[in-house]
Amino acid sequence: MRYNDLTSVTALAPGLKIFIGGLAKDTTIDTFVKYFGKYGDLTDSVVMKDRQTGRPRGFRFVTYADPSVVDTVIAETHAINGKQVSEFLFLVYFGYE
């Protein structure tokens, strides 16, 4: 079963991660968590960093305690630090066959 076959991502299992890309390089962890935390409790927020420089690579993964929040998050347009990131929102689910 693929996401396109579903009416809601909550039909999948808990533990869904959202890939959020296209973030401005100056987006802090606090700004990011505050913005996406308004949709629900975050259980995980991972910033991806360049291995050589240690600087953020412009994308992160988030996981919500309530998987039904994912539908709302991916349906809306998002802008953080003046940069729109909605076209870079993707559903990522690890471990599903």
C-alpha positions as CSV (number, residue, x, y, z in Angstrom):
1,M,0.0,0.0,0.0
2,R,1.4,3.4,-1.0
3,Y,0.5,6.8,0.6
4,N,-1.3,7.8,-2.6
5,D,-3.7,4.9,-2.0
6,L,-4.7,6.3,1.4
7,T,-7.1,9.1,2.4
8,S,-5.0,9.9,5.5
9,V,-1.4,9.2,6.6
10,T,-2.9,8.3,10.0
11,A,-4.1,5.0,8.3
12,L,-0.4,4.0,8.6
13,A,1.3,3.4,11.9
14,P,2.5,5.7,14.7
15,G,6.1,6.9,14.4
16,L,5.7,8.7,11.1
17,K,8.5,11.1,10.4
18,I,8.1,14.3,8.3
19,F,11.0,15.4,6.2
20,I,11.1,19.2,6.2
21,G,13.5,20.7,3.7
22,G,14.4,24.0,2.3
23,L,15.0,25.6,5.7
24,A,16.9,28.8,5.9
25,K,20.4,28.2,7.2
26,D,19.8,30.6,10.1
27,T,16.8,28.6,11.4
28,T,17.6,27.8,15.0
29,I,16.4,24.6,16.8
30,D,14.2,26.8,19.1
31,T,12.5,28.6,16.1
32,F,11.9,25.3,14.4
33,V,10.5,23.4,17.4
34,K,8.4,26.4,18.4
35,Y,6.9,26.6,14.9
36,F,6.2,22.9,14.4
37,G,5.4,22.4,18.1
38,K,2.2,24.5,17.7
39,Y,0.6,21.6,15.8
40,G,1.2,19.1,18.6
41,D,3.7,17.5,20.9
42,L,7.0,16.6,19.1
43,T,8.6,13.3,20.2
44,D,11.6,13.8,18.0
45,S,13.3,16.6,16.0
46,V,16.5,15.8,14.2
47,V,18.7,18.4,12.5
48,M,20.9,17.1,9.7
49,K,24.4,18.6,9.7
50,D,27.2,18.6,7.3
51,R,29.8,16.1,8.5
52,Q,32.8,18.3,7.7
53,T,31.6,21.7,8.9
54,G,29.0,20.8,11.5
55,R,26.6,23.4,10.0
56,P,22.9,22.5,9.4
57,R,22.2,21.2,5.9
58,G,18.8,22.9,5.6
59,F,16.5,20.0,6.4
60,R,15.2,18.2,9.5
61,F,12.9,15.3,10.5
62,V,10.1,15.6,13.0
63,T,7.9,13.0,14.7
64,Y,4.7,13.9,16.5
65,A,3.2,12.1,19.5
66,D,-0.2,12.1,17.8
67,P,0.1,10.7,14.2
68,S,-3.1,12.5,13.2
69,V,-1.3,15.8,13.4
70,V,0.8,14.8,10.3
71,D,-2.3,15.2,8.1
72,T,-2.6,18.9,9.2
73,V,1.1,19.6,8.9
74,I,1.5,18.3,5.4
75,A,-1.7,20.0,4.2
76,E,-0.6,23.5,5.1
77,T,1.8,26.0,3.7
78,H,4.7,26.8,5.9
79,A,7.2,29.6,6.1
80,I,10.0,29.8,8.7
81,N,12.3,32.9,8.9
82,G,10.6,34.2,5.8
83,K,11.3,31.1,3.7
84,Q,8.5,29.0,2.4
85,V,9.1,25.3,2.9
86,S,5.7,23.7,2.0
87,E,6.8,22.3,-1.3
88,F,9.5,20.4,0.5
89,L,7.3,18.5,2.9
90,F,7.4,14.8,2.4
91,L,6.1,11.8,4.3
92,V,8.9,9.5,5.3
93,Y,8.1,6.2,7.1
94,F,10.9,3.8,8.0
95,G,10.2,0.1,8.4
96,Y,7.0,-0.1,6.4
97,E,6.8,-2.7,3.6
